[in-house]
Amino acid sequence: MSQSSARRRALRELSDPDAPITPLGTCSVQNQNGSLYSLLPQTQAVADGIEGGTEMVLGYDAETNTYLASPKWAVVENEDHWASDSLR
């Protein structure tokens, strides 16, 4: 699968109410030195190998007004990931 078709598939799943997306609850955005931060639930983050200092890849889907974040290592390991092109 090409990277552009993988990106389209990922964005399509975001707008699909039956997509396999797991709600993780809510959190508050924090402001520090002009940057905004948001928290990942610790239990889920630890289970996924995310800890302080983990490099993340960010995205935004304008169609669904949804922000996306994935650990950089997950993007590198999966060539069909929506963010693969951003690492080239």
C-alpha positions as CSV (number, residue, x, y, z in Angstrom):
1,M,0.0,0.0,0.0
2,S,1.4,3.4,-0.9
3,Q,1.9,6.0,1.8
4,S,-0.7,8.4,0.3
5,S,-3.3,5.6,0.3
6,A,-2.4,4.7,3.9
7,R,-2.8,8.3,4.9
8,R,-6.2,8.4,3.2
9,R,-7.2,5.2,5.0
10,A,-6.2,6.6,8.4
11,L,-8.0,9.8,7.9
12,R,-11.1,8.0,6.6
13,E,-11.1,5.8,9.8
14,L,-11.0,9.0,11.9
15,S,-14.4,10.1,10.5
16,D,-15.9,6.6,10.7
17,P,-17.9,6.1,13.9
18,D,-17.3,2.3,13.7
19,A,-13.5,2.7,13.3
20,P,-11.4,0.9,15.9
21,I,-10.5,4.0,17.8
22,T,-10.4,3.7,21.6
23,P,-11.6,6.7,23.6
24,L,-9.1,7.4,26.4
25,G,-11.0,10.0,28.4
26,T,-10.3,13.7,28.7
27,C,-7.4,15.8,29.8
28,S,-6.5,19.5,30.2
29,V,-4.1,21.4,28.0
30,Q,-1.2,23.1,29.9
31,N,0.8,26.2,28.8
32,Q,4.5,26.4,29.6
33,N,6.8,29.1,28.0
34,G,4.4,29.7,25.1
35,S,4.0,26.0,24.2
36,L,0.8,23.9,24.8
37,Y,1.0,20.5,26.3
38,S,-1.6,17.8,26.7
39,L,-1.4,14.6,28.8
40,L,-1.6,11.0,27.7
41,P,-3.2,8.7,30.2
42,Q,-0.2,7.2,32.1
43,T,-1.5,3.6,32.1
44,Q,-2.1,3.6,28.3
45,A,1.2,5.5,27.5
46,V,3.3,3.1,29.6
47,A,1.6,0.1,28.0
48,D,2.5,1.5,24.6
49,G,6.2,2.2,25.6
50,I,5.7,6.0,25.7
51,E,7.6,7.8,28.5
52,G,9.0,11.3,29.2
53,G,11.2,12.3,26.3
54,T,9.7,10.0,23.7
55,E,9.8,11.7,20.4
56,M,6.3,12.0,18.9
57,V,5.1,12.8,15.3
58,L,2.1,15.1,15.1
59,G,-0.6,15.5,12.6
60,Y,-3.9,17.3,12.1
61,D,-7.0,16.2,10.0
62,A,-8.9,19.3,9.0
63,E,-11.9,17.3,7.8
64,T,-12.6,15.9,11.3
65,N,-10.8,18.6,13.3
66,T,-8.7,15.9,14.9
67,Y,-5.1,16.1,16.2
68,L,-3.0,12.9,15.8
69,A,0.1,11.9,17.7
70,S,2.2,8.8,17.4
71,P,5.6,7.8,18.8
72,K,8.2,8.3,16.1
73,W,9.4,4.7,16.5
74,A,5.9,3.4,15.6
75,V,5.9,5.5,12.4
76,V,9.4,4.2,11.4
77,E,8.4,0.6,12.1
78,N,5.1,0.8,10.0
79,E,5.6,2.0,6.5
80,D,1.8,2.3,6.1
81,H,1.5,4.8,8.9
82,W,-0.2,8.2,8.2
83,A,3.0,10.1,9.1
84,S,5.5,8.1,7.1
85,D,6.0,10.9,4.6
86,S,6.8,13.5,7.2
87,L,9.9,11.6,8.3
88,R,11.6,11.7,4.9
